[in-house]
Each structure stands twice: as structure tokens, then as C-alpha cells.
Amino acid sequence: MAGLEDLYKEIIIDHYRNPRNRGELDSPPAHKTEGFNPLCGDEVLLTFALKGEIIEELLISGQGCSISQASASMMSAAVQGKSIGEVRDLTRQFKAMMSIHEESIGADDPPPGDGHAFELGDLEALKGVVKFPVRIKCATLSWNTLLTGLDELEV
Amino acid sequence: MSLPSDLKSNFPLLSQTINGHQIVYLDSAASSQKPDVVIEAMNNYYRTINANVHRGAYQIAAEATEAMEQARAKLATFIGAPSANEIVFTKNATESFNLIARSWGGQNLGPNDVVLISDMEHHANIVPWQILSAEKGFELRWIPLTPDGHLDLSQLDRLLNGVKMVSITAMSNVLGTLNPIREIADKAHSVGALMAVDGSQYVPHLPTNVVELGADLLCFTGHKMCGPTGIGVLWGRAEVLDAMPPFLGGGEMILDVRRDGFTPNELPHKFEAGTPPIAEIIGLGAAVDFLSSLGMSDVRQHEIDLTDYALRALTDRYGEEITIHGPSNASERGGVLSIQYRDVHPHDLSQVLDQRGICVRAGHHCAKPLMRELGVGATARASLYVYNDKSDVDALTESLAPAGELFAL
């Protein structure tokens, strides 16, 4: 039986209590995208600025549970300075850790990532979420929202 | 009179342990547990009289039909309906509302009309109207709330201007508020509007009489009243139902079908297309017997007592740290306690409670407009029923503090 300690690692609580990159960029010029978890009412609003293909800055607002907020906070730290292709790869890797395996993610026909494998670092702490299937949607909310935002750029 | 103290022993699910703790089930507003008699009634149907209804002339088909129609009669008695033919079986309360919107609304609503609902409705009594409104162009109008979680009826006369249908919950699934349905129904009728009532949280918990409520239509669901899932009820006054066109078409709902058209069946079959959920109907009939044997007045008194105990226990222990939405007086509300504890997110709170075998609902409870009014994204909701006792409330009260230690910001 999975215990609470599998879910609520110290680093998750830290990101929940001290979320990184909170706020909103002016949009435009920044891109803005919103996500909802209809199950629990969590909401996430991402604003991000691109320099060419690189995510130069990404800020997060909205509200939600410790898992969704910690995951968003960790994501914000992980994607800054990465290219769109790298972010797609990282997202695929993160979702695979959440036992979500997809041939393609995001849009129907997304541009392929660059095929990088990243050190997940802090994000590894979210691995325990898999043992609590109801919470996987909390952990992936910000990631799916970012994918939607990136897909919108492509059209 | 009070409820038997060993009532839990009638509910086999409640004897199990979760994460090493005796289960504490506090989510009956979402779905109630089922007593042995309901499980046995459905089991018995499949083992002895399983056959399609209203068709075969052979013995078990006749027995199945008889059992189903007995259940219909029990439901009519349970809610004080003048006739069993006014009981229409649906899938759930949501389907009942969709039936009303599609059938009555499709026939009666146009661009200059208004349907009046409230800020505390469940999505089941919002979205069917929104879907229809997009087609028909009528206005969907909302009764606001007072700060203490009642309907604000101070402007009701003005709000009723041009209204053809008032559709209001008898009891909020988030706030627990009991609404003055009779008062609203009388005013609705005075402007020529019909009164539809969401009884999903009311019928399972209080003595119900549709005539005294002044309702024209009442929707409720079986699985919140000790019955199975997959079976709901639409009650309507015969005159109202008779004037409504069929909802779903197919078998059972016709008297005759020709190449050039069909003749609808009589009530209630006009609204019951296809083979019904027979076992579930019989199970719901057994649930009605079970609740009737307890006595709905005693059920209500038990819930007032336990709600009062819970409100006191939680506020005595946690004071300013806890907000319980809705009326503070147990006699004005049902046993639905939507809780904000410190700044612990409801999802995290319910996760900690789950580790102790305590089942509460975390989320928006299918009432997002209300959540926005309350200014919260979600609440943790503990809801009480016949099998709950003080020990369940104590377990909940004891378990909030540990969640706070982990998550309070």
C-alpha cells in the first residue's frame, strides 16, 4: 500500500510552499495559455516569452493542490532556456514517468522534438504520484497546458 | 424515536478496513452505500425472475413486470405522488432534467421566454438549459445568494418577470441549504410558470410530499438513497407530463408505429423508451422499503442531530481555522458540510483523510457557478447519512489537524 510519504516528498512540499516563477508576464507580447482540471477545479495560467525557439521566461499563476502547484513550479524551472523541441521532449519524458505514453502529444500532428533525454532532477520527486492514479491529472495539468500553448504557436 | 444504533451492520461495505482503518464513509451526497436488502433484491431478480418487462406472457416475465411496477408504486407513495403513472424512470436526475428541458422546453420555450434557476444549482440543472437556450434563444436567469448561503428571494417578484419555468434545488449539494420550495412554487404559479425541483439531495433525507412542496416536476436519483446507480426518477403532475412530447424514441414508448408515424404510449411509458434497468428499479424499490421502515422523519431527525454535533465539534476544535459553508443552524440545512480548513487544498486534505480510511469528496461538486460565488476553486465535502454516527464525525475532526501540519502554508 502506497503511503503519504510516497506522494508528498519534501521537495514537493517545498515547491508548494515556495513556488518558483509565480506571476504573469504582459501578454502580448508574452504568450498566454490556460488549463483546467475539471475534476477538482484546479486552474493554471501560463505566460511565456520566446526568444526565437527558446523559452526565455515562463511565469505561472492560478491555484490548485500541492501536487499541481509543485509540478508547475518545477516545470517552470525546468523549461526556462530550453528550445520548444527540448520542452516537447522533456514533457514526453515527464509524462512517461506518469505512465502516460504517447506516440504524439499535444496537437494532432506535432512537430517532432529533438529526441533529447534530460536529467529530471527535482521532477523525479513526482514519481510517487503514479501510485495515486487520481492525482496524475494534477501533476500533468501544467505540462498539458504548456503543450497546448506551444501547439497554438504552430498554427 | 431514533434510528437503530447498529444500522451500519446492514451495509456490508461499511464493515471493511481501508489503509488499516475501519472505513469512515462521508460521501453520501455523491453516492450512498447500499444495504443488504437492496443488493439481495437485485441479486434475487437475476437469479429467479430475469425477463424483459411489459412483453412476455410467460410467468417470470409477468413476475418481473409486477416487481417493476410495484417499485413504481412504492416510489409514488414515498414522495406523496397522487398516481404511480406519474413516476417516470430515467437513468439519473441528470437525465430527468434533460428530459424536462428537451421535451417541455423544446415545446414551450422561445426567444422571449425566461427560465429561472439559482446560483446554487448542480450542473444537471444548469447545462441542459444552457444547451437548449443556445438553440431557442430564451434567457436563463439566476437567483443570487445571501452571504449566509440562502437564496436571496428579496427580488423574486422582479426576477419572475417573463418566467415560464422555475427550476430550483430543494437542497444544495454544496451548502446543505434547504430552500423554501413551497414559497417559490406559489410565486411561480402566480405568474403562470411551472415549478421544477431538484430533489437529488432532498428526497433521500427528508419526508417528501410533492403536493405539499407545490412542485409540478421533481427530479431525483436512486443511488443517493440507498438504491443502485443507473436509475433515476422524474415525477411530474399527470397534466404536465401528458402535455409533454416524448423524449427518447423507440420500443416501449409507443402504442402504434406506422410508416407515416407513431402514436405515443400512455404515461409513464411514453417517456420510457427501450428496455428499462429492471434490476435497478427493483433495487430502488427495496431501498424505498428500507428507508420507509426507518421512517423519514427519524432519518431527518438523525441528520439534524448529527449535523449539529459535527458543526459544533469542528468549530469548537478549529475555530477561526475552519470555514463551513452554508447555514450555521442544523435545522435549516442537510448534512452536507463543505469545509475549508486553513489553506489546505481540498485535494490534499482528502488524500490525508483517505490514509485514515475517511472518504470525503474534494472538488467543485458539479456546481462551478456556486464555487465562483464562494470565491473558491474547490471544497472538501463531508456528507452524512443514516449509517453515520458520532464516531465518524470524531474521526473527521481528529484528522484535520495532521493535514494542516503537512500542508498549511
Interface residues (C-beta under 8 A of the other chain):
Chain A: M1 G3 L4 L7 Y8 I13 Y16 R17 L39 C40 G41 D42 E43 Q63 G64 C65 S66 I67 F132 R135 C138
Chain B: N19 H345 P346 H347 D348 Q351 V352 Q355 A362 G363 H364 K368 M371 G377 A378 L406 F407 L409
